[in-house]
Amino acid sequence: MPVLRDDPVQLIAQEQVRLFSELKKLPETAWRQPSHCAGWSNARVVAHLTACAEFYHQSVSKALRGDALPPSIPGGQRLTPESFKERFLAKQEDLAEKPRPELVGLFDKHGTALVDLFRRVAPHNMTRPAWHYVGNWTIATFVSIRVFELALHGWDIHVSLDPNAMIREQLRPFLVNLQLQFEKRRFKGGAELDGVYRFDVGIQAWTTRVYNGKMDHGPLEPNPDATIKTDSTHFILLTTRRESIASLESRGILRIEGDRERAEQLLEATSQTI
């Protein structure tokens, strides 16, 4: 079973610098072309990353002061999750319309400020609750999701320019482990998925056991019902619905052995658009 070894804050810091450097070199013609995120241009993806960095900074800063309440507007009224999301999406649209140098500068400003804040959070404070419009998160959740956002949305931009783009190697082990945590928490499979599944994902390998509607991941076990083999980049892309089973198999990137039907059902049940 893979183990989380990398410092997620350091991964964020490295990816923030790397992506900023790449965005500065992005051709002007590429700025408005579609990213891999349906309906979003590359500029819109950068606007999303920028707005998230600013919002995360605000929410984590409040959490460190013991405040996990929603933001307020003048007059003291607290925003509902729906009203916050509406404002948040409008802000991203506004950012996406800014000239490229200005938006890239804001991405650097807010992304770097967030890295600096994360670095100042003491380990014992990582479990503090922090407000998010989908529900209360911890500060640690904001850290993990920021790794995910920079990696996946960075790929969404890269692949619009290079069809063979890969997720950066240093990020892959952390992202695979994080995806397994997501899968376990949100899994809602039925009895038809009960079984033992082996995953060979790059240099990582583990057993996923499903029983009575619950999922767990552990060391390799003999005689699995099905085996799923791919590399770590495409496991992440498949489970975030950026790739399909059919496409990966046709290119020789994914192989399923054993009970194919249940393996496909499991992959569908554990995938989510992010």
Backbone torsions as a table, in degrees:
resi	resn	phi	psi	omega
1	MET	NA	127.8	179.5
2	PRO	-62.9	151.3	-178.6
3	VAL	-122.9	141.0	177.4
4	LEU	-73.2	114.0	179.7
5	ARG	-116.0	-25.9	-173.8
6	ASP	-81.3	145.9	175.4
7	ASP	-77.3	112.7	-175.8
8	PRO	-62.9	-32.4	179.2
9	VAL	-65.4	-39.6	177.8
10	GLN	-67.1	-37.5	175.7
11	LEU	-60.9	-42.3	177.6
12	ILE	-61.7	-46.2	-178.5
13	ALA	-59.6	-44.7	-179.2
14	GLN	-66.5	-42.8	-177.6
15	GLU	-70.9	-35.3	176.8
16	GLN	-58.9	-47.5	-179.8
17	VAL	-65.6	-44.5	-177.8
18	ARG	-64.1	-45.3	-178.2
19	LEU	-68.2	-38.7	176.6
20	PHE	-59.3	-43.3	178.8
21	SER	-62.4	-40.0	-179.9
22	GLU	-70.6	-38.4	-178.8
23	LEU	-66.2	-33.7	178.0
24	LYS	-63.1	-27.9	-177.8
25	LYS	-96.3	-4.6	-177.0
26	LEU	-62.1	127.0	-179.6
27	PRO	-59.1	146.2	-179.9
28	GLU	-58.0	-35.3	-179.7
29	THR	-66.3	-25.8	-178.5
30	ALA	-81.8	-16.6	-172.6
31	TRP	-63.6	-39.5	-176.4
32	ARG	-98.3	-1.7	-178.5
33	GLN	-79.6	158.8	-175.7
34	PRO	-62.7	138.0	170.7
35	SER	-87.4	-173.6	176.2
36	HIS	-77.8	-14.3	174.6
37	CYS	-77.3	117.4	-175.2
38	ALA	-55.2	125.3	177.2
39	GLY	84.5	-3.9	-179.0
40	TRP	-110.7	131.9	170.2
41	SER	-76.6	170.6	175.0
42	ASN	-61.0	-37.5	177.7
43	ALA	-62.6	-37.8	-179.7
44	ARG	-67.8	-35.3	176.5
45	VAL	-63.9	-44.7	179.1
46	VAL	-64.6	-37.8	177.1
47	ALA	-61.8	-40.7	178.0
48	HIS	-62.2	-47.6	-179.9
49	LEU	-61.9	-36.6	-178.9
50	THR	-70.0	-47.1	-179.7
51	ALA	-64.7	-38.5	178.1
52	CYS	-63.4	-42.3	179.5
53	ALA	-59.5	-43.0	-179.7
54	GLU	-66.9	-43.9	179.9
55	PHE	-64.6	-45.2	179.8
56	TYR	-60.2	-40.5	179.0
57	HIS	-60.3	-44.8	-179.5
58	GLN	-64.3	-45.1	-175.9
59	SER	-69.4	-42.0	179.5
60	VAL	-68.4	-39.6	177.0
61	SER	-59.2	-43.1	176.9
62	LYS	-64.4	-41.5	-179.2
63	ALA	-60.3	-37.7	179.6
64	LEU	-67.8	-18.6	175.3
65	ARG	-95.8	5.7	178.9
66	GLY	85.6	16.8	-177.1
67	ASP	-111.7	110.7	177.0
68	ALA	-114.6	25.5	-179.7
69	LEU	-88.4	159.8	177.1
70	PRO	-62.7	158.4	175.3
71	PRO	-62.0	155.3	177.5
72	SER	-113.6	160.4	176.3
73	ILE	-109.7	166.9	178.7
74	PRO	-50.7	131.3	-175.0
75	GLY	106.0	-11.8	174.4
76	GLY	91.2	-1.5	-178.6
77	GLN	-72.4	133.1	179.5
78	ARG	-80.1	137.9	177.8
79	LEU	-72.9	140.9	170.8
80	THR	-77.1	159.9	175.7
81	PRO	-54.3	-39.5	-178.8
82	GLU	-66.6	-44.2	-178.9
83	SER	-69.5	-35.8	176.7
84	PHE	-63.7	-46.7	-178.4
85	LYS	-60.9	-39.1	178.6
86	GLU	-61.7	-45.1	178.3
87	ARG	-65.5	-40.4	-176.9
88	PHE	-64.0	-43.5	178.4
89	LEU	-66.6	-38.7	177.7
90	ALA	-63.1	-38.8	178.9
91	LYS	-63.3	-40.3	178.8
92	GLN	-63.8	-40.5	178.0
93	GLU	-62.1	-41.5	178.0
94	ASP	-63.6	-43.5	179.3
95	LEU	-61.6	-39.3	-177.0
96	ALA	-64.4	-22.1	-179.5
97	GLU	-88.1	-5.8	-179.6
98	LYS	-72.4	154.4	176.5
99	PRO	-56.8	147.7	-175.3
100	ARG	-52.8	-49.0	-178.5
101	PRO	-60.4	-35.5	-179.6
102	GLU	-68.7	-44.4	-179.4
103	LEU	-66.7	-41.5	178.2
104	VAL	-62.7	-38.0	176.7
105	GLY	-63.9	-39.5	178.3
106	LEU	-69.5	-36.5	175.0
107	PHE	-59.1	-44.4	178.7
108	ASP	-65.0	-46.4	-177.0
109	LYS	-60.6	-53.9	-174.6
110	HIS	-75.5	-35.0	178.2
111	GLY	-66.2	-41.4	179.1
112	THR	-68.4	-40.2	177.7
113	ALA	-61.6	-37.9	179.0
114	LEU	-67.0	-42.5	176.7
115	VAL	-57.9	-46.4	-179.8
116	ASP	-59.9	-40.8	179.2
117	LEU	-66.2	-47.2	179.5
118	PHE	-56.9	-38.7	-178.9
119	ARG	-66.0	-24.0	-178.7
120	ARG	-89.1	-6.6	-179.1
121	VAL	-78.3	120.5	177.4
122	ALA	-67.9	147.5	-178.2
123	PRO	-51.9	-38.9	-177.5
124	HIS	-71.4	-14.2	178.4
125	ASN	-91.2	-6.6	-177.8
126	MET	-64.0	-22.8	-179.1
127	THR	-90.7	3.1	177.6
128	ARG	-63.9	140.4	176.1
129	PRO	-70.1	142.6	179.7
130	ALA	-139.9	137.8	-172.7
131	TRP	-73.8	137.1	168.7
132	HIS	-140.4	150.1	-173.1
133	TYR	-69.6	-14.0	175.4
134	VAL	-90.7	-2.4	-179.6
135	GLY	138.4	163.4	-179.0
136	ASN	-65.8	125.7	174.1
137	TRP	-104.9	175.3	165.9
138	THR	-101.2	167.1	175.7
139	ILE	-59.8	-38.5	179.1
140	ALA	-59.5	-34.7	178.4
141	THR	-65.3	-42.6	176.9
142	PHE	-59.4	-40.7	178.9
143	VAL	-61.9	-50.4	-178.0
144	SER	-62.0	-43.2	-178.8
145	ILE	-66.1	-32.4	178.4
146	ARG	-65.6	-38.4	174.4
147	VAL	-58.6	-47.4	-178.6
148	PHE	-59.7	-46.5	-177.4
149	GLU	-62.3	-49.2	-178.3
150	LEU	-62.3	-40.9	-179.0
151	ALA	-68.6	-51.6	-174.2
152	LEU	-73.6	-43.9	179.6
153	HIS	-73.0	-29.4	171.4
154	GLY	-61.3	-42.6	176.7
155	TRP	-64.3	-39.2	179.4
156	ASP	-56.5	-34.6	177.3
157	ILE	-78.1	-48.0	-176.6
158	HIS	-57.7	-43.1	-173.5
159	VAL	-70.8	-19.6	175.9
160	SER	-69.9	-18.5	179.5
161	LEU	-107.8	-27.8	-177.2
162	ASP	-137.1	106.0	-177.0
163	PRO	-59.9	-18.5	-179.0
164	ASN	-99.6	15.9	-178.5
165	ALA	-59.4	142.8	179.5
166	MET	-123.1	157.3	172.4
167	ILE	-73.1	139.8	-176.1
168	ARG	-56.2	134.2	-172.8
169	GLU	-54.9	-41.1	-176.2
170	GLN	-65.3	-22.0	-178.0
171	LEU	-87.5	-20.6	-167.9
172	ARG	-63.0	-47.7	-179.1
173	PRO	-58.6	-42.5	179.0
174	PHE	-63.0	-43.5	-177.1
175	LEU	-67.2	-38.8	177.7
176	VAL	-61.9	-47.6	179.5
177	ASN	-62.9	-40.0	179.2
178	LEU	-64.8	-40.8	178.5
179	GLN	-62.6	-37.2	177.8
180	LEU	-65.0	-36.9	176.0
181	GLN	-63.7	-44.4	178.4
182	PHE	-58.9	-46.5	-176.7
183	GLU	-58.8	-46.3	-176.6
184	LYS	-62.5	-40.0	-177.4
185	ARG	-71.4	-37.8	-172.8
186	ARG	-99.6	-0.2	-174.4
187	PHE	-62.4	131.9	179.0
188	LYS	-138.1	43.8	-177.3
189	GLY	-77.5	159.4	178.3
190	GLY	-94.9	-178.1	-177.0
191	ALA	-63.3	-22.0	-179.2
192	GLU	-65.6	-16.5	180.0
193	LEU	-95.9	-3.5	179.6
194	ASP	-54.3	130.5	-179.5
195	GLY	161.2	-175.8	-179.0
196	VAL	-119.0	126.0	-175.8
197	TYR	-125.1	130.5	176.8
198	ARG	-98.7	135.4	175.3
199	PHE	-117.2	124.1	170.3
200	ASP	-111.3	104.9	-172.8
201	VAL	-124.1	96.2	-176.2
202	GLY	60.9	-126.4	179.5
203	ILE	-88.7	-0.2	-179.1
204	GLN	-103.5	144.2	178.9
205	ALA	-148.3	142.7	-179.5
206	TRP	-159.7	168.6	173.9
207	THR	-107.6	132.5	170.8
208	THR	-105.2	119.4	-179.4
209	ARG	-109.4	128.2	178.2
210	VAL	-116.6	126.9	179.1
211	TYR	-151.1	128.2	174.9
212	ASN	55.1	42.1	176.3
213	GLY	79.1	6.1	179.7
214	LYS	-119.5	154.9	-177.4
215	MET	-125.2	143.7	172.9
216	ASP	-145.0	155.1	178.9
217	HIS	-119.2	139.7	-178.1
218	GLY	-158.7	-167.0	-178.9
219	PRO	-64.0	164.3	179.6
220	LEU	-61.8	140.7	178.1
221	GLU	-123.9	153.4	179.4
222	PRO	-74.7	156.4	171.9
223	ASN	55.4	56.4	176.8
224	PRO	-68.3	156.1	176.6
225	ASP	-70.7	-30.9	178.4
226	ALA	-153.1	153.5	177.1
227	THR	-126.1	131.6	178.7
228	ILE	-115.3	124.1	-176.9
229	LYS	-123.4	129.1	174.9
230	THR	-163.5	-176.3	174.5
231	ASP	-96.5	169.6	-172.5
232	SER	-68.5	-38.6	177.8
233	THR	-58.3	-48.2	-174.0
234	HIS	-78.2	-22.7	169.6
235	PHE	-63.0	-44.1	179.7
236	ILE	-65.7	-43.8	-179.6
237	LEU	-66.9	-36.4	179.0
238	LEU	-67.6	-44.6	-175.3
239	THR	-80.2	-6.7	170.8
240	THR	-108.6	14.0	175.3
241	ARG	60.1	32.5	172.2
242	ARG	-93.2	-14.0	175.8
243	GLU	-135.1	162.1	178.3
244	SER	-116.9	157.8	177.2
245	ILE	-58.3	-47.3	-176.5
246	ALA	-60.5	-43.6	-178.6
247	SER	-65.6	-44.1	-178.7
248	LEU	-66.4	-39.9	179.0
249	GLU	-66.4	-39.8	-178.5
250	SER	-64.4	-25.1	179.3
251	ARG	-97.8	5.2	177.4
252	GLY	73.4	21.0	-175.8
253	ILE	-95.9	-22.8	-177.9
254	LEU	-126.7	139.5	175.8
255	ARG	-135.7	133.7	178.0
256	ILE	-118.2	128.1	178.4
257	GLU	-120.8	148.6	178.6
258	GLY	89.7	-139.5	-175.7
259	ASP	-73.8	90.9	-174.1
260	ARG	-64.0	-42.2	-176.1
261	GLU	-60.1	-47.5	-179.6
262	ARG	-69.2	-34.9	177.6
263	ALA	-61.5	-44.7	178.2
264	GLU	-63.7	-41.1	178.4
265	GLN	-63.3	-39.5	178.5
266	LEU	-64.5	-44.6	179.2
267	LEU	-62.1	-39.0	177.2
268	GLU	-66.1	-42.0	-177.6
269	ALA	-68.5	-24.1	-176.2
270	THR	-105.4	7.6	178.1
271	SER	-99.9	148.2	-179.9
272	GLN	-151.6	138.2	177.8
273	THR	-70.1	123.0	179.4
274	ILE	-129.2	NA	NA
